[in-house]
Amino acid sequence: MTVMSVHALPTELLLDIFNLVAKDPPDKGDMVTVCTGLSHVCQRWRQIAVSCEAFWTVLPRRSTQWTNLCLSRCPSALLQLDFRASMAQDTDYQHAARLVFPRFMRAKHLRLALDHNSATLLEEISAALPAWPLAIIEDVDVAFRRRAYPHVEQLPLLPAALFPSALQSVHIDSCTLLNAPTIFPPGIRRIELIDVRPWSTVHLVIQFFRAIPQLEYFLYRTTRHGLEVPIDWQAPLPETRCVSLKHLRGLHLEGSLVDNYIIFSILVLQPSVSLTIKELLRNPSSRYLFLVLRGPSVEQYRNLTVRSGSALRSHFSEAIDRGAHYDVVRLDERSINTVCDDKAKPAHNWKHAAILPNSSELSLEALS
């Protein structure tokens, strides 16, 4: 059997291989960096790599010269804007970043890696975006390197301009949002919030979800205190199951038990939703201290769990009555996890059952 050299492969096949490498760079590298390496193998590879616009769309680069070169190689392709605050103190990088501002109309993805030097860069980007109200940005990823700066108390404030009307997906980590329930466009499909509080009162939680009726996946994770939903325990809690999210396919709540109860109990979800409700606190004793500081009495807290248990039973009872089958069910001390997927298989250490118990047996236990 004759083994064909990779250099003898047809151009179309070689280009497909390049595309696969670019979409999944080795060692999680940068697509432009990987394609630069491919373009230096031989003259033929260089011609193929340089001619493919998609290979040069991650911008800005570290310098204006390199950024201009990439822009010349992708004059019409959709761009992936990737701004790095770690380089924002470099004057040449500042100029390189400004070079791509007029190309916001061609950007499909926007990523901001923020740190303690991010204020000026964030202000410039936020000021430039409103000039392009019809921008087609569909995916926004903003993260502040909190682990690198554990003593920084004031997290970056993200303006509404970062979330254009075409937005479909957003991931935000360790930032501050304006307390406006309509900060995200109504057509957004996916929201992931980590150590972010998008609401200042429990009633704004309702307005938040009502403003995004097309939502398909929601992840809300808090890993530190101070981000919990402020609750006036002297006032009535919102009505249970008062917001319908007909298109939601996945809900992941991982944080304080009270927040999990509040958020889940106000939502009306399809029985087929993949659901995870998990308490996440740094140590067991902090749970009790946390409850004392939050203000609810023991009776108020028990009422909250009864209310949440009722919402949980209501959520599952309709499906059980119709004979629904849940492939994976996890019911343990601190979490509830169901996955409706034929391919889903439980982990070996999970306490699981093939089907849910009767609705009357579903409950959320109050802390003793």
C-alpha positions, 0 to 999 in steps of 0.5 A: 500500500502506498502512503501518500505524503501530506504534502501531496494532498489536494488543496481542498483536503489540506484546507479542511485539515487546516480548518480543523486545526484552527477551530481546535488549536493544540494546547488551547492555543490561539488560532492566528498563532497556529495558522502562522505556524502552518504558513511557515512550513512551505510555500504551498502551505503558506499560499493556502493559509494566507488565502483563507480569511477565517484563519486571521480573524482573532483580533487585535494582535499584540502590535499595530503592524501584526493587526494590520497584516491580519486585517489585510488577510481577512477583508470580509470575514466575520471577526472574533474580537479578543481584547486583553487587559493584561496588554492594555498598558502597552501603547502599541497594543492600545493603537492595535485595539483601536484599529478594530473598533471600526470593524464592530459591524463584522464582529460575531464574537467579543471576548474581554479578559479583564484585570486591574488595568482594564478600566481604560480599555473597557471604557473605550470599547463601551464608548465605541460600541454604540456607534454600531447599533446594528452590530451582529455580535452574537456571543460575548464572554467577559471575565475578570481574573479575580483569582489573580487579584483576590484583594480587589473588592471593586469588580468591573462594571459592565455597561449595557452597550456590551450586550447588543440586540443580536446577542445570543449567548453571554458568559460573565465571570466576576463582574458587576452588572447594572441593576436593570432587568432588561440589560440583556436583549429579549432574544438571548438564548444562553446566559452564564453568570459566575460570581455576578449578581444581576438583580438588587432585589428579589422582585427584580429576579422576576423582571429579569426572567420575564425580559428574556422569554427566549432563554434556552440555558441559564447558569448561575453560580456564586462561590463567595458571600456578598452576592446573594439576593437581598431579601426583605424578610418582613415583606411577602415573597414573590408568587411561586411559579409566576414566570414561564420560560417555555424554551428553557432546556437547561437550568443550573443553580449553584450557590446559596441554598436560599438563592436557589430556592427563590430562583427555582420557585418562581419559574415555570419550566418544561418537564424535560428541562435538565435541572441542577440545584446545588448548594455551594459554600466553602465550608459547612459552618459558613452555611449556618453563619450565612443564614444568621447574617441573611436575617430569616428566622427559623420559621421563615426559612422553613416556610421557604423550603416548604414553598420550594418543595411545593414548586418542585413537586409541581414541576415534576408531577405533570410529567410523572402523571404522563409517565415521563422517564428521567434517565438520570436522577440525583437526589442527595443532601444538597443537590437535585439533578435530572437529565432527560437524555437518552445518552446520559449515564449516571456517574458511579458515585451518584445516588440515583434512580431510573425514574422519579418517585411519586410527586408526594415523595419529592421534597426539599428538607429544611436544615436541622 
